Amino acid sequence: MSESYPELKANQNFLSLQEELTSTENRVAYARQFYNDSVTRLNTRIQTFPTVVIAGMFGFKEEPFFETPSEEKEAPRVQF
């Protein structure tokens, strides 16, 4: 049936692509938040007693948060 209506098929493909792009952006945002939460826990743990002693002995250090450079904060534009 969609072969008879190429506009319908193209519209469905576009909606599918749009859904996939949104899903990918959400997964990236979740991964970034998960990483930053893990860094927060690590940095807090290595600053508290008695972990601070052990962390110093084994060379653990604070890790930086993931920050997106300002020029990369906008989503890429997809043109057709």
PyMOL commands that set and color helices and strands:
alter all, ss='L'
color gray80, all
select helices_A, chain A and resi 6-45+51-58+70-72
alter helices_A, ss='H'
color red, helices_A
deselect
rebuild
show_as cartoon
